[in-house]
Amino acid sequence: MSGAYDELLDAAIQHLEGLKARGVRHVAVSPETLRALAQPVKFSAAKFSSPIQPLAAPIAPPPAPVASPITRVPVATPAPRPAAVVVEPIPQRLPPMDPQDKAPGFTALRARALACVKCEHLAASRKKVVFGVGNPEAQLMFVGEAPGADEDAQGEPFVGRAGELLTKIIEATGLKRGDVYIANILKCRPDTPGQASGNRKPTPAEMATCIPFLHEQIDLIQPRVLVALGATAVEGLLGKTLGITKLRGTWQTYRGIPLMPTYHPAYLLRNQAISEKRKVWEDMLAVMEKLGMPISSRQRNFFLKS
């Protein structure tokens, strides 16, 4: 029982942490469950050899001790049982929005993001808030990790070398950069005190603070497919920390939206192997199929040895 209990408890904790990472701050517990948890544990008298009879008279003083000892029958205490927790279901795909309703929503969301100073150390070191860029009616949305130095300077995601490669990947599918939407888990560049260059991974606290902006962006855009670029993007959206090598190429789900994890373009810049490029392209072929896009034989054969 102990092993099963521990596994159930660990699974419940992981699920609740995943909800927290996606911006859920409350879980609902039904009144029936609360009442059940408040009830004392009941023991059945049928487990004993003779039933307990009600007393007809007041209890008499105990008799004097006798020589023969009284045999005590041990009573087994039931093993603790895990309490049932009723968690709010993850929101599914939202109903379509009127394009005219998206514009004011985006304007208000952008204004809040640009004025955000919740992470004081990031607000003090940033040059610009990198909100996001692309088509609010996009069917396909890419989510990265955080802005780098180039993005921080220009206020637009994926404009450095990794961004140039992402643009080539998008164009290889037959789409243009302006057809999709691109955003990051963090809207500010993670500060690097004492370093003239380089980047660092966002902390869990920074991600938890900034992720609500991304959730609202996705809710407004309502893409048909999401692509998470790298492990940090997967962790921010799904709360999963299994590693991108284990997750890439396998469909996940974010609020009813199909989500494809794949390598970050920066990884392909560090690893120029054709086999790694082919893995990312296979992920994009799966995305194209999910969107119902035509795929030519030339596209299917990208990065395949002749």
C-alpha positions as CSV (number, residue, x, y, z in Angstrom):
1,M,0.0,0.0,0.0
2,S,2.9,2.4,0.9
3,G,4.4,2.2,-2.6
4,A,1.1,2.8,-4.4
5,Y,0.3,5.6,-2.0
6,D,3.6,7.4,-2.6
7,E,3.2,7.0,-6.4
8,L,-0.3,8.5,-6.3
9,L,0.9,11.3,-4.1
10,D,3.9,12.1,-6.4
11,A,1.6,12.1,-9.4
12,A,-0.9,14.5,-7.7
13,I,2.0,16.8,-6.8
14,Q,3.4,16.8,-10.3
15,H,-0.1,17.5,-11.8
16,L,-0.7,20.4,-9.4
17,E,2.8,21.9,-10.1
18,G,2.0,21.6,-13.8
19,L,-1.3,23.5,-13.3
20,K,0.6,26.2,-11.4
21,A,3.1,26.6,-14.2
22,R,0.3,27.1,-16.7
23,G,-1.1,30.0,-14.5
24,V,-3.8,28.1,-12.6
25,R,-3.8,29.5,-9.0
26,H,-6.9,27.8,-7.6
27,V,-8.1,24.2,-7.5
28,A,-11.7,23.3,-6.7
29,V,-12.6,20.7,-4.1
30,S,-16.2,19.5,-4.0
31,P,-18.3,20.0,-0.9
32,E,-18.9,16.2,-0.8
33,T,-15.1,15.6,-0.6
34,L,-14.7,18.2,2.1
35,R,-17.5,16.6,4.2
36,A,-15.9,13.2,3.7
37,L,-12.5,14.4,4.8
38,A,-14.0,15.9,7.9
39,Q,-15.6,12.7,9.1
40,P,-13.8,10.6,11.7
41,V,-12.6,7.1,10.7
42,K,-15.2,4.5,11.7
43,F,-14.4,1.0,12.9
44,S,-16.7,-1.9,12.5
45,A,-17.6,-3.9,15.7
46,A,-18.1,-6.9,13.5
47,K,-14.4,-7.5,13.4
48,F,-14.3,-8.6,17.0
49,S,-15.3,-12.1,18.3
50,S,-18.2,-10.8,20.4
51,P,-20.5,-7.8,19.8
52,I,-20.5,-4.9,22.3
53,Q,-23.8,-4.8,24.2
54,P,-25.3,-1.6,25.4
55,L,-25.1,-0.9,29.2
56,A,-28.4,-1.1,31.2
57,A,-27.0,0.4,34.3
58,P,-24.3,2.8,35.4
59,I,-20.8,1.5,35.3
60,A,-19.8,-0.2,38.6
61,P,-16.4,0.4,40.2
62,P,-13.8,-1.8,38.8
63,P,-13.2,-5.1,40.8
64,A,-10.1,-5.7,42.7
65,P,-7.1,-7.0,40.7
66,V,-7.1,-10.8,40.1
67,A,-4.1,-13.0,39.9
68,S,-4.6,-14.1,36.3
69,P,-3.7,-11.6,33.7
70,I,-6.2,-10.2,31.2
71,T,-5.3,-11.0,27.6
72,R,-5.3,-7.9,25.4
73,V,-6.4,-8.3,21.8
74,P,-4.5,-6.0,19.5
75,V,-6.6,-3.9,17.2
76,A,-5.2,-3.2,13.8
77,T,-5.3,0.4,12.6
78,P,-6.3,0.8,9.0
79,A,-3.6,2.2,6.7
80,P,-4.1,5.8,5.7
81,R,-5.9,6.3,2.4
82,P,-5.1,9.2,0.1
83,A,-7.7,11.9,0.1
84,A,-9.5,12.5,-3.2
85,V,-8.7,15.9,-4.7
86,V,-11.0,17.3,-7.3
87,V,-9.0,19.5,-9.6
88,E,-10.5,22.0,-12.0
89,P,-10.3,20.6,-15.6
90,I,-7.7,22.3,-17.8
91,P,-9.5,24.8,-20.0
92,Q,-10.1,23.4,-23.5
93,R,-10.0,25.3,-26.8
94,L,-11.8,28.6,-26.5
95,P,-14.6,29.5,-28.8
96,P,-13.6,31.6,-31.8
97,M,-13.2,35.4,-31.3
98,D,-14.4,38.1,-33.6
99,P,-11.2,39.7,-35.1
100,Q,-12.6,43.1,-34.1
101,D,-12.6,42.0,-30.4
102,K,-9.0,40.9,-30.6
103,A,-7.6,44.4,-31.4
104,P,-8.5,46.1,-28.1
105,G,-7.6,42.9,-26.2
106,F,-4.1,43.0,-27.7
107,T,-3.7,46.7,-27.2
108,A,-4.6,46.4,-23.5
109,L,-2.4,43.3,-23.0
110,R,0.6,45.0,-24.7
111,A,0.2,48.1,-22.6
112,R,0.3,46.0,-19.4
113,A,3.3,44.0,-20.6
114,L,5.3,47.1,-21.6
115,A,4.7,48.7,-18.2
116,C,5.4,45.6,-16.1
117,V,8.0,45.9,-13.4
118,K,7.2,42.9,-11.3
119,C,10.7,41.5,-11.8
120,E,12.6,44.6,-10.6
121,H,16.0,43.2,-11.6
122,L,14.9,42.5,-15.2
123,A,13.0,45.8,-15.5
124,A,16.2,47.7,-14.4
125,S,18.5,45.9,-16.8
126,R,16.2,45.6,-19.9
127,K,16.3,48.0,-22.9
128,K,12.9,47.0,-24.3
129,V,10.1,44.7,-23.4
130,V,9.8,42.0,-26.2
131,F,6.1,41.5,-26.4
132,G,5.7,39.4,-29.5
133,V,5.3,39.8,-33.2
134,G,3.2,38.4,-36.1
135,N,-0.4,37.8,-37.2
136,P,-3.0,37.9,-34.5
137,E,-5.1,35.6,-36.7
138,A,-2.2,33.1,-37.1
139,Q,-3.0,29.4,-37.4
140,L,0.6,28.6,-36.2
141,M,2.4,30.1,-33.2
142,F,6.0,29.7,-32.1
143,V,7.0,30.0,-28.5
144,G,10.7,30.5,-27.5
145,E,12.6,30.9,-24.2
146,A,13.5,34.6,-23.6
147,P,14.9,37.6,-25.5
148,G,18.7,37.8,-26.2
149,A,20.8,40.9,-26.7
150,D,19.5,41.6,-30.2
151,E,15.9,41.1,-29.2
152,D,16.4,43.3,-26.2
153,A,17.8,46.1,-28.4
154,Q,15.1,45.9,-31.1
155,G,12.0,44.9,-29.0
156,E,11.2,42.0,-31.3
157,P,11.6,38.2,-30.7
158,F,14.0,36.1,-32.8
159,V,15.9,38.7,-34.7
160,G,19.4,37.5,-34.1
161,R,21.1,34.5,-35.7
162,A,18.6,32.1,-34.2
163,G,15.8,34.3,-35.4
164,E,17.2,34.3,-39.0
165,L,17.3,30.5,-38.9
166,L,13.7,30.3,-37.5
167,T,12.6,32.6,-40.4
168,K,14.2,30.1,-42.9
169,I,12.4,27.2,-41.3
170,I,9.1,29.0,-41.5
171,E,9.7,29.9,-45.1
172,A,10.6,26.3,-45.9
173,T,7.1,25.3,-45.0
174,G,5.7,27.7,-47.6
175,L,4.6,30.3,-45.0
176,K,6.1,33.8,-44.3
177,R,7.2,35.1,-41.0
178,G,4.3,37.5,-41.0
179,D,1.8,34.6,-41.4
180,V,2.7,33.2,-38.0
181,Y,3.0,34.6,-34.4
182,I,6.2,34.5,-32.4
183,A,6.5,35.1,-28.7
184,N,8.6,34.0,-25.7
185,I,8.1,32.7,-22.2
186,L,9.8,35.8,-20.8
187,K,9.1,39.3,-22.2
188,C,12.4,40.7,-20.7
189,R,15.9,39.6,-21.3
190,P,17.3,37.7,-18.3
191,D,19.9,39.9,-16.7
192,T,23.5,38.8,-16.7
193,P,25.3,40.8,-14.0
194,G,29.0,41.1,-14.6
195,Q,28.8,39.7,-18.2
196,A,29.2,41.8,-21.3
197,S,27.5,39.1,-23.4
198,G,25.8,35.8,-23.2
199,N,22.4,34.6,-22.0
200,R,21.0,32.6,-19.1
201,K,18.0,30.4,-18.6
202,P,15.0,32.1,-16.9
203,T,14.5,31.1,-13.2
204,P,11.2,29.4,-12.2
205,A,10.2,32.5,-10.3
206,E,10.7,34.7,-13.4
207,M,8.8,32.3,-15.6
208,A,5.9,32.1,-13.1
209,T,5.7,35.9,-13.0
210,C,5.7,36.4,-16.7
211,I,3.8,33.4,-18.1
212,P,0.3,34.9,-17.6
213,F,1.1,37.4,-20.4
214,L,1.8,34.5,-22.8
215,H,-1.3,32.6,-21.7
216,E,-3.4,35.7,-22.6
217,Q,-1.6,36.0,-25.9
218,I,-2.4,32.4,-26.8
219,D,-6.0,32.9,-25.7
220,L,-6.4,35.9,-28.0
221,I,-4.7,34.4,-31.0
222,Q,-6.2,31.0,-30.7
223,P,-3.8,29.2,-33.0
224,R,-4.6,25.8,-34.4
225,V,-1.0,24.5,-33.6
226,L,1.7,25.6,-31.1
227,V,5.4,24.9,-31.6
228,A,7.5,25.1,-28.4
229,L,11.1,25.9,-29.3
230,G,13.4,24.3,-26.7
231,A,13.1,22.8,-23.2
232,T,12.3,26.1,-21.4
233,A,9.3,26.8,-23.7
234,V,8.0,23.3,-23.0
235,E,8.5,23.7,-19.2
236,G,6.8,27.1,-19.2
237,L,3.7,25.9,-21.2
238,L,3.3,22.4,-19.9
239,G,5.3,22.3,-16.7
240,K,7.3,19.3,-18.0
241,T,11.0,19.0,-17.3
242,L,11.7,15.7,-19.0
243,G,14.2,17.3,-21.5
244,I,13.6,18.3,-25.0
245,T,15.4,15.2,-26.4
246,K,12.7,13.0,-24.9
247,L,9.8,15.2,-25.8
248,R,10.6,16.5,-29.3
249,G,8.6,15.0,-32.1
250,T,5.8,13.9,-29.8
251,W,2.5,15.7,-29.8
252,Q,1.5,17.4,-26.5
253,T,-1.7,19.4,-25.7
254,Y,-2.0,22.9,-24.3
255,R,-5.6,23.9,-23.4
256,G,-6.9,21.7,-26.2
257,I,-4.3,23.1,-28.7
258,P,-1.9,20.5,-30.3
259,L,1.6,21.4,-29.3
260,M,4.8,20.2,-31.0
261,P,8.1,20.4,-28.9
262,T,11.2,20.7,-31.0
263,Y,14.8,22.0,-30.7
264,H,15.5,25.7,-30.4
265,P,17.1,27.2,-33.5
266,A,20.1,28.1,-31.3
267,Y,20.8,24.4,-30.8
268,L,21.0,23.9,-34.6
269,L,23.5,26.7,-34.8
270,R,25.7,24.9,-32.2
271,N,25.1,21.5,-33.7
272,Q,25.4,21.6,-37.5
273,A,24.8,17.8,-38.0
274,I,22.4,17.1,-40.9
275,S,20.7,14.5,-38.6
276,E,19.7,17.1,-36.1
277,K,18.4,19.5,-38.8
278,R,16.3,16.6,-40.1
279,K,14.8,16.0,-36.7
280,V,13.5,19.6,-36.5
281,W,12.3,19.4,-40.1
282,E,10.4,16.1,-39.3
283,D,8.7,18.0,-36.5
284,M,7.7,20.8,-38.9
285,L,6.4,18.2,-41.4
286,A,4.1,16.9,-38.7
287,V,3.0,20.5,-38.0
288,M,2.2,21.0,-41.7
289,E,0.2,17.8,-41.8
290,K,-1.7,18.8,-38.7
291,L,-2.6,22.1,-40.3
292,G,-3.6,20.4,-43.6
293,M,-0.8,22.2,-45.6
294,P,0.3,20.6,-48.9
295,I,3.7,19.0,-48.7
296,S,5.8,18.5,-51.8
297,S,8.2,15.6,-52.4
298,R,11.1,18.1,-52.2
299,Q,9.9,19.2,-48.8
300,R,9.6,15.6,-47.5
301,N,13.2,14.9,-48.7
302,F,14.9,17.9,-47.0
303,F,18.1,16.8,-45.2
304,L,17.8,13.2,-46.4
305,K,21.0,11.7,-47.8
306,S,20.8,11.0,-51.5
